[in-house]
Amino acid sequence: MVATDEELVVKSMAGDVESFNQLVLRWERPIYALAYRVIGRDEDARDVVQQTFLRAFRALPGFKGQAKFSSWLYRIALNLCRDWIRRKKRTPLVEMPEGIDVVELASEQGPAESIEDLVARQEMSRIVAEGMKKLPEEQRTAIVLKEYHGLTFQEIADLQGCPLSTVKTRLYQGLTVLRRHLESQGMTKFESGKGP
């Protein structure tokens, strides 16, 4: 039987380090994906993941359980991403790590996806990344949380500390800019809910 996040948090707060390790294993990839999509650099995203879990471990005694553990982790990671952006005074990038071999990627995808489909998907990702760079941070973050991580509007509002209507507006405006960008690049198969 797999323990829930809440059960692992309670055990971790009682000093069970292995329970916290299970939380790290469970949430490491989603937190990395979030950081990578916001920052766009593999090494820096990995640093954010490490800092997120270090900060979470230190702050765990103060975790009240008013939000889901995953929402709490996302908030920590987003704050660290914002700090990184401000500190580096950089615009976040969303790009494919260098040294990725298309043939190697295709073999990982399995036989269901042809090389042509893989290349087309990568081209779409590149064009979406270009469009994402044009968005203000709040819109970009709302899109990443909704489209890539499947959070609800309310969860995003809680994470961003703004009203529900603001999240919906940010998402709508950001997706509108992305759609226009994709259309200008000859891409027309972009639908909300399918991920950019």
C-alpha positions as CSV (number, residue, x, y, z in Angstrom):
1,M,0.0,0.0,0.0
2,V,1.4,3.4,-1.0
3,A,1.4,6.1,1.6
4,T,-0.3,9.4,0.8
5,D,1.7,12.6,0.8
6,E,-0.1,13.6,4.0
7,E,0.9,10.3,5.8
8,L,4.5,10.8,4.6
9,V,4.5,14.4,5.9
10,V,3.3,13.4,9.3
11,K,6.0,10.7,9.6
12,S,8.6,13.1,8.3
13,M,7.6,15.7,10.9
14,A,8.1,13.0,13.5
15,G,11.7,12.5,12.4
16,D,11.3,9.7,9.8
17,V,13.9,10.7,7.2
18,E,13.0,7.8,4.9
19,S,9.4,9.2,4.6
20,F,10.8,12.5,3.5
21,N,13.0,10.7,1.0
22,Q,9.9,9.1,-0.4
23,L,8.4,12.5,-0.9
24,V,11.5,13.7,-2.7
25,L,11.4,10.7,-5.0
26,R,7.7,11.2,-5.7
27,W,7.9,15.0,-6.4
28,E,11.4,15.4,-7.8
29,R,10.5,15.1,-11.4
30,P,7.4,17.4,-11.3
31,I,9.3,20.1,-9.5
32,Y,12.2,19.7,-12.0
33,A,9.7,20.0,-14.9
34,L,8.2,23.2,-13.4
35,A,11.7,24.8,-12.7
36,Y,12.9,23.8,-16.2
37,R,9.8,25.3,-17.9
38,V,10.1,28.5,-15.9
39,I,13.9,28.9,-16.1
40,G,14.8,26.9,-19.2
41,R,18.2,25.8,-18.1
42,D,18.9,22.2,-17.0
43,E,21.6,22.9,-14.5
44,D,19.8,25.8,-12.9
45,A,16.5,23.8,-12.8
46,R,18.4,21.0,-10.9
47,D,19.7,23.6,-8.4
48,V,16.2,24.8,-7.9
49,V,15.0,21.3,-7.2
50,Q,17.7,20.7,-4.6
51,Q,17.0,24.1,-3.0
52,T,13.3,23.4,-3.0
53,F,13.6,20.1,-1.1
54,L,16.3,21.5,1.3
55,R,14.0,24.5,2.1
56,A,11.0,22.2,2.4
57,F,12.9,19.9,4.8
58,R,13.9,22.8,7.0
59,A,10.4,24.4,6.9
60,L,8.6,21.1,7.4
61,P,8.0,21.6,11.2
62,G,6.0,24.8,10.3
63,F,3.9,23.1,7.6
64,K,0.3,23.4,8.8
65,G,-1.4,21.3,6.1
66,Q,-3.6,24.1,5.1
67,A,-2.6,23.4,1.5
68,K,-1.7,20.2,-0.2
69,F,1.9,19.2,0.2
70,S,2.4,19.4,-3.6
71,S,1.0,23.0,-3.7
72,W,3.3,23.9,-0.9
73,L,6.3,22.5,-2.8
74,Y,5.2,24.2,-6.0
75,R,5.1,27.6,-4.1
76,I,8.6,27.0,-2.8
77,A,9.9,26.1,-6.2
78,L,8.2,29.1,-7.9
79,N,9.6,31.5,-5.3
80,L,13.1,30.0,-5.9
81,C,12.6,30.4,-9.7
82,R,11.6,34.0,-9.3
83,D,14.6,34.6,-7.0
84,W,16.8,33.1,-9.7
85,I,15.3,35.3,-12.4
86,R,15.8,38.4,-10.3
87,R,19.3,37.5,-9.2
88,K,20.5,36.6,-12.6
89,K,18.5,39.4,-14.2
90,R,17.7,37.0,-17.0
91,T,14.7,36.3,-19.0
92,P,13.8,32.7,-18.5
93,L,14.4,30.5,-21.5
94,V,12.6,27.4,-22.5
95,E,14.9,25.4,-24.7
96,M,15.9,21.8,-25.3
97,P,19.2,20.9,-23.6
98,E,22.2,20.7,-25.9
99,G,23.5,17.4,-27.0
100,I,20.1,15.7,-27.4
101,D,20.3,13.1,-30.2
102,V,17.0,12.8,-32.2
103,V,17.6,9.1,-32.9
104,E,18.2,8.4,-29.2
105,L,15.1,10.3,-28.3
106,A,13.1,8.4,-30.9
107,S,14.3,5.1,-29.4
108,E,13.2,6.2,-26.0
109,Q,9.7,7.1,-27.3
110,G,9.2,3.6,-28.7
111,P,7.7,2.5,-32.0
112,A,4.5,4.5,-31.6
113,E,6.2,7.8,-32.7
114,S,8.0,8.1,-36.0
115,I,11.1,10.2,-36.4
116,E,9.1,12.7,-38.5
117,D,6.5,13.0,-35.7
118,L,9.3,13.5,-33.1
119,V,11.0,16.2,-35.2
120,A,7.6,17.9,-35.7
121,R,6.9,17.8,-32.0
122,Q,10.3,19.2,-31.2
123,E,9.8,22.0,-33.7
124,M,6.4,22.7,-32.1
125,S,8.1,22.8,-28.7
126,R,10.8,25.2,-30.0
127,I,8.1,27.6,-31.4
128,V,6.1,27.4,-28.2
129,A,9.3,28.2,-26.2
130,E,9.8,31.3,-28.4
131,G,6.2,32.4,-27.7
132,M,6.6,31.7,-24.0
133,K,9.6,34.0,-23.8
134,K,7.4,36.9,-25.0
135,L,4.9,36.5,-22.1
136,P,5.1,38.3,-18.8
137,E,6.2,36.1,-15.9
138,E,2.7,35.8,-14.4
139,Q,1.1,34.6,-17.6
140,R,4.0,32.2,-18.3
141,T,3.8,30.7,-14.8
142,A,0.0,30.4,-15.0
143,I,0.3,28.5,-18.4
144,V,3.0,26.2,-17.1
145,L,1.0,25.3,-13.9
146,K,-2.3,24.8,-15.8
147,E,-1.1,23.2,-19.1
148,Y,1.9,21.2,-18.0
149,H,1.1,20.4,-14.4
150,G,-2.6,20.2,-14.5
151,L,-3.3,22.4,-11.5
152,T,-6.8,23.8,-11.1
153,F,-7.5,27.6,-11.4
154,Q,-7.9,27.7,-7.6
155,E,-4.6,26.0,-6.9
156,I,-2.9,28.4,-9.3
157,A,-4.6,31.4,-7.6
158,D,-3.4,30.1,-4.2
159,L,0.1,29.6,-5.5
160,Q,0.3,33.0,-7.1
161,G,-1.5,34.8,-4.3
162,C,-4.1,36.4,-6.5
163,P,-7.9,36.2,-7.2
164,L,-9.3,33.3,-9.3
165,S,-10.4,35.8,-12.0
166,T,-6.8,37.1,-12.3
167,V,-5.5,33.6,-13.0
168,K,-8.2,33.0,-15.7
169,T,-7.3,36.4,-17.3
170,R,-3.6,35.7,-17.2
171,L,-4.1,32.2,-18.7
172,Y,-6.5,33.5,-21.4
173,Q,-4.2,36.4,-22.4
174,G,-1.1,34.2,-22.4
175,L,-2.7,31.5,-24.5
176,T,-4.0,34.1,-26.9
177,V,-0.5,35.4,-27.5
178,L,0.8,31.8,-27.9
179,R,-1.9,31.0,-30.4
180,R,-1.1,34.1,-32.5
181,H,2.6,33.2,-32.3
182,L,1.9,29.6,-33.4
183,E,-0.3,30.8,-36.2
184,S,2.3,33.3,-37.4
185,Q,4.7,30.3,-37.6
186,G,2.3,28.2,-39.6
187,M,1.3,26.0,-36.6
188,T,-2.5,25.7,-36.1
189,K,-3.0,22.6,-33.9
190,F,-2.8,24.3,-30.6
191,E,-5.7,23.7,-28.1
192,S,-6.0,24.7,-24.5
193,G,-5.9,21.7,-22.2
194,K,-3.5,19.7,-24.5
195,G,-0.4,21.6,-23.3
196,P,1.5,24.1,-25.4
